[in-house]
């Protein structure tokens, strides 16, 4: 599942949606932090401002010197502020002690700039701490290499799973995941959703929307399949005319075989002048024709209802996927479309609540 295409898709989404950056950073993937740190170190190594020339006017020279000292502090303070802001950005939580050490070093350097105006302090310790912070190789850290590898695996297999399904759905002959309308996919989706809900550091509005949209897509496919399945629609009726298809629904062409047998028996009974057998069979066959015609009309009405519901669900899904509908509104609409919660269980609504926070 951790194929390179999944990582490519995740990286593309990360470049478009900043909400994914904390999730990637938790797994140790944040190349922008290294770029940010390099810019800070380059700025700290730049040539400081040149001291003002002495004019001979004592008061004027003191004023110029004070302005120079203030400008000197501001010159380095901007880079120190960036260094302090860097450790506040999302990153591996186990690196927090080194982040605190970076903040302490920044405070010490600021104090040194104020205590010795016009003299640049030594930034070697800050550079070393930033390097340890990003490489996660400080002696105080006890981060096992397997930890980040496991997080990246979970990132690909859980957060990237909806993207894998989208890719498989776009390829008709793909066997990466079961068909959306199948029970196997429903079980697999529930398993993946439970894993996602049980992994807090993966929680993100973007990933939550992927899972919610995928559930809507699967439900829409099932609704379309149900609308085109006459046997399934007929099986939902409580009162049905007794026939072989009711007793043996798995048998193909059950009714055709059943009524063909009854017709043959009725014909044989007529030719044999067995009126007590032939007349009830003929009456039963006529009643069956009327019953099946009525059932056909019921099936058509039920199909129209399912098609209308599927069309409404499609509109709801499109608005939600486009960000035009909030999770709370989606939950309200789905409860109206699915009063019995037959298609969406408590886990799905927990997902919507998670996305709304």
N, C-alpha and C positions, 0 to 999 in steps of 0.2 A: 504493500500500500504506500510505503514511503518512496514512491517513484519520483524521479526528478521533475516530472511534469507537475506533481502536486506542489513541490517547493517553488517551481516557477510561477504557478498560479498564485500561491500565497505571497510571494515577493511582489508580484504585480499588484495585488490587492493592498499590500502594505504601502506601496508607493503612492496609492491613490487615497487610502483611508488612514489617517493618523491614529484612529482609535485602536488599530492593531499594533502599534509600536510597543505599548507596555507588555503585550502578550509575547512578542518576539524578544523583547529585552529580558523578560523573566527567564527565557531559555538561553540567554547569553548571545542573542543576535541583535546587535545594534551598531552597525558600522558607522553610523553618523556620529556616535560618541567619540570614536577614535579621531575622526576628522575634526570634530569640535575641539578635542584636547590638543591636537597638533597646532591648530590655529592659536590656541591660548599660549602654548609654549613658544611659538614663533613671535607672538606679540611681546612676551616677556623678555625675549632675547634681543629685541630691537634696541637701537641706540637711544638712550634717554635724551630728554630735551637739553639743549646747551644752556649753561648758566649765563645770566646776563652780564654784560660788561660793566666794569666799575667806572662811573662817571665822575667821581670825586665829590658829588653832593651826597652827604651822609644820609640825610632823610630820604632822598630819592632812591639811593642804593638800597636802603632797608626795605622800602616799599616794593621795589622790583624784586628783591630777594624773597620777600614774603609771597609775592605773586608766583614767583618761580617755584618755591617750595610747594605751594598749593597745586600748581599745575603738574609738578613732578609726582605728587601723590595721586592725583587724578589719572595721570598717564598709566600708572601701574594698577591703580584700583579697578579700572575697567576690566583688565584681564583677570584680576583676582576675583572680581564679582562673577565673571564667566566661569571660573574654576569652581567657585562655590555653587553656582547654579548647575554645573554639570553633575555634581554628586546628588542633586535633587531630582534629576531626570530618572525615568524608569530604568532599572537595571537589575541584575541578579540580586535578590534580597540578602543573600549570604555575604555580599560585599559591603553591607552597611557599616561595619566597624572601620573599614578603610575609608569609606566616605566620611565618617566622623573625623578620622585623622586628617583627611584633606581639609575639612572645614576648620579644624583646629590650626593647621599649618597656615591657612589663609588668614586667620585672625592674628597669628603671630607675625606674619609678614606685614600686615597692615599696621600693627603696633610698631614694628621696626621702622617702617616708612615715616611714621609720625615722630618717633623718637630720634631718628637721624635724618633730618630733612636734606634732600638733595643727594642722598647716598643710596644706591640700589642694593637691596639685600641679596643674599644668595638664594636663588630659586631651585637649587639642586634637589633639596628634599621634596619640594612640591612636585617637581618633575618626576622624581622616583615614585612618589605616592600615586600620582595620576597613572603612571605606567602599571603599577601593581593593581590599581583599582580596575583598570580596563582588561588587563591580562589575567586577573584573578589568581595571581601567583605570589601574593604576599605570605610571608611565613606565618602570620596570625590566622590566615584563612585555612580552613580544612574542608575544602570543596572537592569531593570525589569527582574524577572525570566522568564517571558513569552517571552522575546526577544530571549534568547538562545534556548528555546524550539521551537520557530517558525523557527529559522534558522536550527535547526536539522531536523525539519519536511520538510523544503524545500530541505535540503541536501538529504534526503531519497527519497522524492517524485519527485524531478527534476533531480538531479545528479544520483540518483539510478534507475531512470525509465528505461534507456537502459538495465541495468542488469536484471531488472524484465522481460523485453521483451525477453531477451536471455534465461532466466530461463523458461519462459512460452513456448518459441519455442522448448525447449528441451523436454517438456512434451506434448505429442500429445493431451491429454484430458484436458489441462489447459484452463480455461476460464478467466484468469486474464486480458488478453488483446485480442482484436479482431485479426483475422488472418492477416498476414502481407500484403496480396494482397487485402484486403478489403478496401472499401472507408471509413469505420468507423475507421480503423487503421490510414489511411492517415490523417483524420481530427484530431484524437487524437495525432498523431505525430506532426502535425503542431501546435497544442495547447501547447504541451510540449516544443517544440523547441522555440516558442515565449516566454514562461515563462523563459526558460534558457537564451535566449538572453537578456531578460529584467532584469536579476538578475546578476549584474556584479561580485559580490563576489564569485559566483559559477564558473566563467569563468576559465577554466583550459584546457590545451592541451589534457589531458587524457579524460576528459568528452566530449570535443568537438569531439574527435576522435570516442568516443562511439556513439554519435548522428549521425555523418557523416557515419560511418560504418552501422548503423542501417538503414539509408535512402537508402544506396546502397543495403543492403539485401532486403529491401521491394521492391525496384525497380527490383531487380533480380527475385524475386518471381513473380512479376507482368508480367515481360517479359516471363518467363517460362509459366505462365498461358495463356498469349495471344498467344504464339506459339502453344499451344495445343488446342486452341478454333477456330475451322473452321468458326463458325458463326461470331465471332468477326472479324476475318481476312477478311471475305467476306464483312462485313459491312464497312470496310475502303475503299473499292473500290468506285470510283466516278460513273462509268458506270456499271450498272448491268442489267441482263436480268429481265424483269418484272415477278414477281412471288409473291405468297402469303407471302412467308417469308420476302420479302422486305417490304411489306405493314404492316404485322403483325409479327414483329420479336420476340415478346414474346410468340407467339403460337408455341408449340412444334409440330414437324413433319408437319409443315404447307405445305411445298412443296409436301410431299407425299399425303396428303389429297387433295391438289389442283389438282395434276395431276391424281390421281385416279378418282376424279370427272370428269375431262375432258375426260378421257378414257371411262368412263361409258357413258357419253353423246355422245361421238363419236360412240361407239358401238351401242347404241340405234338408233342413226341417220342413221348408215349404214343399220341396219336391217329394219329401216323404210323407207329406200331409200330417205332420205332427204340429197341429195348430196350437196346442198349449205351450209348446216351446218356441214356435216361430213368431207368434203374435207378441209375446213379451219382449223378445229380442228386437223386433222391428220397432216397437214402442220405445224401448231403451235407446236404440240407435237414433231415433228422431229427437228424443229428449237430449241426448248427448250432443247432437248437432247444434241445437239451440243453446245449450249450456256453454259450449266452446265458442260460439259466436259472441255471447255475452262476455265471456272471459277475455276474448280478443279485444273487445271494446274497453274493458277495464284495463287491460295491459296497455293499450294505446293512451288512455288517459293518464295512467301512472307514468308512462314513458315521458309524456309531455311535462309532467310535474318534475321528473328527475332532470330533464334537459333544462328546464327553467331554473332549477336549483343549481345545476352545474354552471349555467351562464352567470348567475348571480355570484357564485363562488369564484368564478374566473375574474369578475370585476373586482371583487374584494381582494383577491390575491394580487392582481396587478397594481392596485392602489397601495397595498402594503409593501410590495417589492420596490415600488418607486419612491417609497418614503412619504407618501401622501396620506397615510393612515397610521395612527399611533397604535401601539400594542394593546392598550386598553380598549380602544374603539374596535380593534380587530376581535378581541375576546367577546365583546358585546355582540358584534355581528355574527360571529360563529355560533354563539349560544342561541341566537334567533334562527339561524339556518339549521342547526343541529341540536334541537332541544334536549334530546336524550343523551347527549355526549357520546354518541356511538362512534364517531370518527376521531374525536380529540379527547384524550384522557387528561388526568390531573397533571401529568408530567408536561404536557404541551402548554397548559395554562401557567404552570410554574415557569416555563421558559419565557412566556410573554411577560410575566411579572418581573422576571430577571432583566429583560430587555428594557422595561419601562423605567427602571431605576437608574 
